[in-house]
Amino acid sequence: MQTKVRMWGNSLALRIPRSFAIEAQVEDGATVELSVEDGTLRVRRHRPRTQRLSQLMRKVTPRNLHAEVATGTRVGREAW
C-alpha cells in the first residue's frame, strides 16, 4: 500500500490506514517507537517494560535507602 507523507506544523505526518492500525494494535493516542534501520523508516508499537516488585526491590541498597519521612500528625482515622 502507498500513502503520502504530509506536513503537520513543522513536522511530517503519516496516516495509518485503519486495517493496518488494527493489525498492529495501534489506536489514537498510542505511543510508537520510530527508528531508521538501513535507510528504512520503522514504526513499532511501544510496549512498556513490565517489572515485578522483586526486580525493583533488588535495586534498593543501604546506599540509596532513604530515612523515615515525617508526614505530620494523623488526620482522620489513620492508624499509626
VENDABEL-V524112 format. One record per residue. N is the residue number from 0. SS is DSSP state (H for helix, E for strand, C for the rest). PHI is phi in whole degrees, -180 to 180 (999 if undefined). PSI is psi in radians with two decimals (* if undefined). Layout:
# VENDABEL-V524112
n = {N,N}
ss = {SS,SS}
phi = {PHI,PHI}
psi = {PSI,PSI}
This chain:
# VENDABEL-V524112
n = {0,1,2,3,4,5,6,7,8,9,10,11,12,13,14,15,16,17,18,19,20,21,22,23,24,25,26,27,28,29,30,31,32,33,34,35,36,37,38,39,40,41,42,43,44,45,46,47,48,49,50,51,52,53,54,55,56,57,58,59,60,61,62,63,64,65,66,67,68,69,70,71,72,73,74,75,76,77,78,79}
ss = {C,C,C,C,E,E,E,E,C,C,E,E,E,E,C,C,C,H,H,H,H,H,H,H,C,C,C,C,C,C,C,E,E,E,E,E,E,C,C,E,E,E,E,E,E,C,C,C,C,C,C,C,H,H,H,H,H,C,C,C,C,C,C,C,C,C,C,C,C,C,C,C,C,C,C,C,C,C,C,C}
phi = {999,-112,-146,-106,-90,-125,-75,-142,67,-96,-114,-105,-126,-128,-86,-104,-60,-54,-62,-69,-62,-64,-65,-86,57,-117,-131,-55,89,-68,-94,-123,-106,-106,-151,-118,-128,53,78,-109,-78,-117,-121,-128,-64,-79,-117,-62,-70,-101,-124,-87,-57,-62,-66,-68,-66,-63,-83,-81,-128,-57,-72,-103,-82,-85,-76,-61,-111,-80,-113,95,-77,-71,-129,80,-103,-65,-99,-113}
psi = {2.49,2.55,2.91,2.56,2.33,2.77,2.47,1.69,-2.23,0.13,3.04,2.56,2.61,2.19,2.34,2.10,2.56,-0.77,-0.65,-0.74,-0.72,-0.81,-0.64,-0.03,0.84,2.34,3.04,2.24,-0.06,2.63,2.31,2.79,2.24,2.43,2.78,2.12,2.04,0.72,0.12,2.27,2.19,2.36,2.13,2.52,2.33,2.23,1.85,2.47,2.36,2.41,2.54,2.71,-0.70,-0.63,-0.73,-0.70,-0.49,-0.38,-0.19,2.18,2.86,-0.50,-0.65,0.11,2.13,2.83,2.98,2.52,2.23,2.23,0.15,-3.03,2.78,2.68,2.26,-2.43,0.46,2.44,2.29,*}
